[in-house]
Amino acid sequence: VDPALVARGQELAERLRCASCHLPTLAGQEQMPRLARQRIDYMVDAMKAFRDDKRSGADTAMTAVIVGVSDADLTALAHYAAPLPAKLLRRPVDNVATQASALVAAIDAVLSGP
């Protein structure tokens, strides 16, 4: 991991507002994938595919965010995301509990009928 690319990637991540979908830790959420701790080569290839509209089923919001971003900047973004500490990837337990409670309530409502 290149420290200069990490710094450039952090600037880009803030400017492109990556955290608005992928969370400040880049741990992802729901349908938004985890970016932290991914391999650099995988991240670069994936972002190029989004940018170049070659990824099947790609999220158009992601494509819109990185359209026009250079290969060098995509590499910098990958260098920023790759080394983020694993401890930052933990999601809050209360969020999981809230989601589980909502799922149980939805199932109960379906099983109860009108």
N, C-alpha and C positions, 0 to 999 in steps of 0.2 A: 504494500500500500504506500503510495507516494504522498507525503505530508502536504506538498504544495497542491496536489490534486484534491486532497481532502478539504483543504481550505476553500479552494475554488468551488468544489461540489457543495459545500455548506452554503456559500453565497447563492449559488444557483437554486438549491433546494428552498431557501427562504424566498427568493424572487419568484420562483414558479409555484410556491405555496404547496409543496409536496405534503406537508403535515396536515393540510386541510382534509385530505382523504385518507392518507396513510398513517395518521397520528404523529405527534411530535417525536415519538421514539422510532418511527417508521416500522412499527410492529404490525401495521395493518389492522383492519377491522372488517368484520362481516365479509362482503365480497371484494374488499380492497386487499390485495396481497401484501405480505410482509416484504419489505425491502431490506431491512437490517439483516446483516449476517448472510446475505446471499453472495455467491461467487461473483467476482467482478466481471468475468467474461460472460456469464449468464445474463447479468443485469444489462450490460452493454448491448448484447444481441437482442434481448427482449425489448429494450427501449427503442432500438433502431427499428424493430419490426412494428412497434406501435407508431412511431414517427412516420415510417414509410408506408403505413396502411397495409402491411403484409401479414399481420397477425389475425388469424381467423377468430371471429367473435370478439374482436378487440373493442374495448370501451371507447366510445367516441370522445368522451371527456378527456381521457388520457391522451389520445391522439391530438386533440386540440391544444393541450398543455405543452406538448413537446414538439409540435410542428415548427420547423425552422431551427431547432436546437442542433448545433454542430456535433459531429462525432466526438470531437475533443471534449465538448461540454458533457456529453452523455458519459464519457469515460470518467470525467471528474465527479459526476453525480454517483456513479458506481463506486468510486474510491471513497466517497463520503459515507455511503450507506454500509458498505461491507464491514468496516471494523466496529460498528456500534456495539457496545457491550451487551452480552446476553441478558444481564440483569435488567436491562431496559425493556426487554421483550415481554416481560410478564404483564399480563393484563389484570386489571383490578378484579378481585374476587367478587366484589359487590355487583359489578357489571354482569358477570356470569350468573350470579344468583338471581338478579333482576330478570335476565333473559329466560332463565329456567322457570321462574314463577309465571312469567307471561305465557310461556309455552304450555305449561300445565293448565293455566286458566283457559287458554284457547281450546285445548283438547277437551276439557271439562264442558265447555260451552257447546262444542260439537256433539259430544256424547249425550248431553242433557236434552238436546233438541229444543224446538221452539216452545 
